[in-house]
Amino acid sequence: MVPNILEAKNKLLQGGYTCVALNDDGIYTSMDRGVKPLLDWISNKCDLTDAYVADKVVGKAAAFLYVLLKVKEVYAVVISEPALITLEKHNIKVSYGQLVSAIRNRDNTGFCPMESSVWDIEDPNIAYETIVRTRNELILKNN
């Protein structure tokens, strides 16, 4: 079967995953939250060129990582307006369940620190450096 966005979306919704990517090379799935699966795929040099991705939550940070991964299409259960704009600007087809102004943090006490960290950034490579730095700071803070 040729990979497509509906297959990715169905696998996400039925498999209990947080993120699913499909391309001719195979199926990539994760149950990790946030941008961790995307950072793992980048660091492991997974080739997601032209992949169809389904993700539970896509903020601007995740959008930049999808740009760097060179995916073809993204379905998000929830997507932020800045993420939608970022994906469209980089010619990645997008569909979604719910569009929100910004992604909230896990405690719902403010905005997602990842999205906040790249809010004013437009360059995917600078965004990547910022995301990695922010993630490392959060890990240190929570340990």
Secondary structure, DSSP 8 states (H G I E B T S, - for coil): ----HHHHHHHHHHHT-SEEEEETTEEEEE---TTHHHHHHHHTT---TT-EEEEEEE-HHHHHHHHHHT-SEEEEEEEEHHHHHHHHHTT-EEEEEEEESS-B-TTSSSB-HHHHHHTT---HHHHHHHHHHHHHHHHHHH-
